Amino acid sequence: MNASADSVSFMMDELSKVMEALHNGKFDIKMDKRVPRGFSKQVEDALDSINQVIVEINGAMQDINQGDFEGEITVDARGALLNLKTNVNGSLKNMAQAINALSEVVSAQAAGDLTKELPSGTFKGQLHDLKNAINYSSAKVREVVQVAIEASQVVSGAAQEVSQGSLELNQSVQQQAAALEQTSATMNQMNSQVQSSRDNAKEATQVAKTVQNKAHDGVGVMNQTITAMTAIEESSHKISDIISLIDGIAFQTNLLALNAAVEAARAGEHGRGFAVVAGEVRNLAQKSAEAAKDIKVLIDETVQRVGQGSRLATEAGQMLNDINTSIESVTKMMDEIAQAAAEQADGVHQAITQIDGVTQQNAALVEETSAASESLSEQARLLQKEMSFFRIGAYSVHKSVTLSASKTASKPVAKPVQTITPKPTEKTLTSLTKATGPKALVVKSQGKSDEWAEF
């Protein structure tokens, strides 16, 4: 009995050791060799079967952890372990199929084929949601690419039209600049003529001022002449009075001589000598009277001529005053003409300078616009070339890429436009139902800039 009790106690201890090992997750436990071989073999075979399943499951999980979903549990299993094996293999197969399908779609997208989609009815659960999210993302990318292609075509056409218009405008501006240059040369000649006219006007003004000064001096001399002739006229009147006095004296002398002759005749022989003297005196008195009469006639003629000369001198003085006034008016007008000519010359020069500046600015703006439009056309062509990488099904990208080389062959060289690569921002996918799309999904990459966009 004691031996049986010891054997049972030993067996229980071994079983307890096995159970404790199972509890600790150890399936490679070995029973004591003293345990009967049949019993220990059954226990060890059961532990080995479980351990093999667990080892292969761990290996498959390690492969999954390394990104390999092609693993499979091949060990024989029974009962619940067989169900576990079947479920694990089914999960691995579904995951491998999903990963392969996803890889095929993503590879196609990487190759530019946006028409590839995940098949319907193949995935379940979250894989179904992931399938819907990827298909929805592909559809949105196709829409964006199609819109980008159409926009690039519109931009390219508009850029070509703007570039062509800029070329025509540039030619017009160049023609205008050439015409303006000719006009500027003509205006410069006119300006030179205006300058010459202004200088001539200044010289004429100086000459007019000189003539004015001389006319003013002539007026002074004429006034002095008039004064002198007035004095001569007054002196002539005085001489005429003196001549009248002399004529009166001669007349009185003649009377006295006549009286003396009468008295000498009365005296007879004694008065003969006195009579001779009286005759001589009478002759002298008559000659004096005749001379006085002649002088008076001459004085009267002189007074008349002096009066006429005085009137002429007065009229000449008035005419000189009028000439002086006219010269002053002419001098004033010449000054105004010279000033106006100077202002016109300055205005013409300023206008030509402003017009030339505006034309140069317009030419520069046209060149910049032409270069910008050409650059925009080039960028649109590059965008179309990049978009030609994608295939989106019914819409043919390649048909819209070719640009007409003849439209751009003669255009000015455009400055390169700096391209800016936008940084994606972290957003969440829109929450979708299974009928309309995938569930909300947030996917972050290890980098900060490569993140999912919200659709």
C-alpha positions, 0 to 999 in steps of 0.5 A: 500500500505504501508503495502504491501511495508513493507511486500515486504521489509521485505521479501527481507530483509529475502531473503537477509539474507538467500543469505548472509548465503548461500554466507558464507556457512551457510545452517542452517539459519532460516527465521523470523517467520513472514515470511509466513509459506509456503514460509519459509518452501520451503526455509528451506526445500531447505536449509536443503536438501543442508545442509544434502548433504553438511554434509554427503559430509563433513563426507565422506571427514573427513572419507577419511582424516582418511583413511576410504574410505568405506563411502557413501552419503545416503541422498536423493538429486535431480538434481545437488545435485543428480549428486554430490552425485552420483559422490562422491559415485562413487569416494568413491567406486572407491577409496575403491576398489583401496585401497582394491585391493592395500591392498590385493596386499601389504598384499600378498607381505608382506606374501611373495606372489609376484605373486599377481597383480592388475587387468587390466581395473579396474582403471583409470587416476592416479589410473591406473598409480599407478596400473602400478607402483605397478605391475611394482614394483612387477615384478622388485621385483620378478626379484630381488628375483629370481636373489638373489635366483639363486645367493645364490645357486651359492654362496652356491655351490661355498662356499661348494666347497671352504670349501671342498677344504679348508678341503682337503688343511687343511688336506694336510697342517697338513700332511705336518706339521707332515712330516715337524716336523719329518724332523725337528727332523731329521734335528735337529739330523743332526744339532747336528751331524754337531755341534759335527763334528764342535767341533771335527774339532775344537779339531782336529785343536787344536791338529794339531796346537800343532803337528805343533808347536812340529814339528816346534820345532823338525825342530829347534832341527834337525837343531841344530843337523845338525849344531853340526854334521857338527862341529863334522865332521870338528873336525874329519877332524882336528883330522885326520890331527893331526893323520897324523902329529903324523904318520909323526913324528913317521916315522921321529922318526923311521928314527932317531932311525934307524940312531942312531942304525947305528951310535951306531953300528959304535961306537962299545962297546961305543955305545952299550947303545945308541943302546939300547936306540935307539932300544927302541925309534924305538920300541916306534916310531913303536908302535906310528905309528901303534896307529896313523894308528889305530886312523886314521882308526877309525877317518876315519870311524867316519868321514864317519859315521858323514857324513852319519849321517849329511846327514840323519839329513839333510834329516830328517830336510827336512822331518820335514819341509815337515811334518810341511807344510803338518800340516799347510795345514791340519790345514787350511783345518780343519779350513775351514771344521769347518767354513763350518760346522758352516755355514751349521749348521746355514743355516740348522737351519735357513731353518728349522725355515723359513719352519716351519714358512711358514707352520704355516702361511699356516695352519693359512691361510687355517683355516681362509679360511675354516672358511670364506668359511663355514661362506659364506656357512652359510650366503648363506643358511640363504639368501636362507632361507630368500628368501624362504619366497617369492613366485614368481610363476613359479620359486619355491623358496622352492625347492632351499632352502634345503642344504645338511647337510652331506656336512657341518657336518664335516666342521670346525666351522666358525666365524660369519660374521657380516651382514650389512643392506643396507640403501635405498636411495631416488630415483624417479620411472622411468617415464613410459607411460600407455602402458609400465608402470606408470608415474613418481612417488616419494613417501617419507615416514616420515623416512629418510631411508625408501624411494622408490627405482628407478626401 
